[in-house]
């Protein structure tokens, strides 16, 4: 699991930091991707993340990686959003466990849509009210770590670049010296 997270999340972020994407832009991408990824309607996040990335000029691969890795969070947030939607907007309670709800939706999708459309809209309303807060918390929590990582990574990259420049200068000097002879 750690190798998967390292390969799918950490390495792409490090690559973006060393390729010039600002830590603030990466933090914004992570925050918006995570805020969208927990919407309580399965099957909508890819389109929403794509749209947000295009409109806000965010890194598309990174926002999709955050989205896909957050799928377990999306599933975990469905029932709390259903309850929060009922609290905010009133209406009937959903008296099913997560397993019962999943079984109902997969076994009888037509009935599920008819029975759950109102509570789903309420859950989406609750998500819409909480998503900006989630995004802000994640942005301000991740940004300092990314800035620190960028400071650590960029001097190392600058040192490598200066070594390469010194090597080229030595080679040019050697070539000029051999031309003089």
C-alpha positions in Angstrom: 0.0 0.0 0.0 2.8 2.4 0.9 4.5 1.7 -2.5 1.3 2.4 -4.3 0.9 5.7 -2.5 4.5 6.6 -3.1 4.2 5.7 -6.8 0.8 7.2 -7.5 0.9 10.3 -5.2 4.2 11.2 -3.7 6.4 10.8 -6.8 4.1 12.9 -9.1 3.9 15.7 -6.5 7.7 15.7 -6.2 8.1 15.7 -10.0 5.7 18.7 -10.2 7.7 20.6 -7.5 11.0 20.0 -9.4 9.5 20.8 -12.8 8.5 24.3 -11.7 4.8 24.0 -10.6 4.5 26.2 -7.5 3.7 24.6 -4.1 0.6 26.8 -3.9 -0.7 25.5 -7.2 -0.1 21.9 -6.1 -1.8 22.6 -2.8 -4.8 24.1 -4.5 -5.0 21.1 -6.9 -4.9 18.7 -3.9 -7.5 20.7 -1.9 -10.0 21.1 -4.8 -9.5 17.5 -5.9 -10.2 16.2 -2.4 -13.1 18.5 -1.8 -14.7 17.3 -5.0 -13.8 13.6 -4.5 -16.0 13.3 -1.4 -19.2 14.3 -3.1 -21.9 11.8 -2.1 -22.8 10.8 -5.6 -20.6 8.0 -6.9 -19.7 8.3 -10.6 -19.6 12.1 -10.8 -16.1 13.0 -9.5 -14.1 12.4 -12.7 -16.2 14.9 -14.7 -16.3 17.4 -11.8 -12.5 17.2 -11.3 -11.8 17.5 -15.0 -14.1 20.6 -15.3 -12.5 22.2 -12.2 -9.0 21.5 -13.5 -9.8 23.1 -16.9 -11.6 26.1 -15.5 -9.1 26.8 -12.7 -6.0 25.7 -14.8 -5.0 23.0 -12.3 -2.8 20.0 -13.0 -5.1 17.4 -14.6 -3.1 14.2 -13.7 -2.6 15.3 -10.1 -6.3 16.2 -9.5 -7.4 12.9 -11.0 -4.8 11.0 -8.9 -6.2 12.7 -5.8 -9.8 11.9 -7.0 -9.1 8.2 -7.6 -7.1 7.7 -4.4 -10.0 9.3 -2.4 -12.7 6.9 -3.5 -12.7 5.1 -0.1 -13.3 8.5 1.5 -16.2 9.2 -0.9 -17.8 5.9 0.2 -17.2 6.7 3.9 -18.7 10.2 3.5 -22.0 9.1 1.9 -23.9 8.3 5.1 -22.6 11.3 7.1 -23.6 13.6 4.2 -27.1 11.9 4.1 -27.5 12.6 7.8 -26.1 16.1 7.5 -28.4 16.9 4.6 -31.4 15.8 6.7 -30.1 17.9 9.5 -29.8 21.0 7.3 -32.9 20.5 5.1 -35.2 18.2 7.0 -37.0 15.3 5.5 -37.1 11.6 6.1 -34.2 9.7 7.7 -32.4 7.0 5.8 -32.6 4.0 8.1 -30.1 1.8 6.3 -26.5 0.8 7.0 -23.9 1.5 4.3 -24.1 -2.2 3.2 -27.9 -2.2 3.0 -27.8 1.1 1.0 -25.2 -0.4 -1.4 -27.2 -3.6 -1.8 -30.4 -1.6 -2.5 -28.8 0.7 -5.1 -27.1 -2.2 -6.9 -30.0 -4.7 -6.8 -32.9 -2.3 -7.6 -31.5 0.9 -9.1 -34.8 2.2 -10.5 -36.5 1.9 -7.1 -33.4 3.4 -5.4 -33.5 6.5 -7.6 -37.2 7.0 -6.9 -36.8 6.4 -3.2 -33.5 8.3 -2.6 -33.6 11.3 -5.0 -34.6 13.8 -2.3 -32.2 12.6 0.3 -29.4 12.5 -2.4 -30.1 16.1 -3.3 -30.0 17.0 0.4 -26.7 15.2 0.8 -25.3 17.1 -2.3 -26.5 20.3 -0.7 -24.7 19.4 2.6 -21.6 18.6 0.5 -21.9 21.9 -1.3 -21.9 23.7 2.0 -19.0 21.8 3.5 -16.8 21.4 0.4 -15.3 25.0 0.6 -14.4 24.4 4.2 -12.8 21.0 3.3 -10.9 22.7 0.5 -9.6 25.5 2.7 -8.5 23.3 5.5 -6.7 20.9 3.1 -5.1 23.9 1.2 -3.8 25.6 4.3 -2.6 22.3 5.9 -0.8 21.0 2.8 0.7 24.3 1.5 3.4 24.7 4.2 4.7 21.2 3.8 4.8 21.6 0.0 6.7 24.9 0.3 9.2 23.3 2.6 9.6 20.4 0.2 10.1 22.8 -2.7 12.8 24.6 -0.8 14.6 21.3 0.0 14.3 20.0 -3.6 15.1 23.2 -5.5 18.5 23.8 -4.0 19.5 20.2 -4.7 18.4 20.8 -8.3 20.2 24.1 -8.5 23.4 22.4 -7.1 23.1 19.7 -9.8 22.6 22.4 -12.5 25.7 24.3 -11.2 27.8 21.2 -11.3 26.6 20.5 -14.8 27.5 24.0 -15.8 30.9 23.7 -14.2 31.5 20.5 -16.1 30.5 22.1 -19.4 32.8 25.0 -18.7 35.7 22.7 -18.0 35.0 20.8 -21.2 34.7 24.0 -23.2 38.0 25.2 -21.7 39.7 21.9 -22.5 38.4 22.0 -26.1 39.6 25.6 -26.5 43.0 24.7 -25.1 43.3 21.8 -27.6 42.3 24.1 -30.5 45.0 26.5 -29.5 47.7 23.8 -29.7 
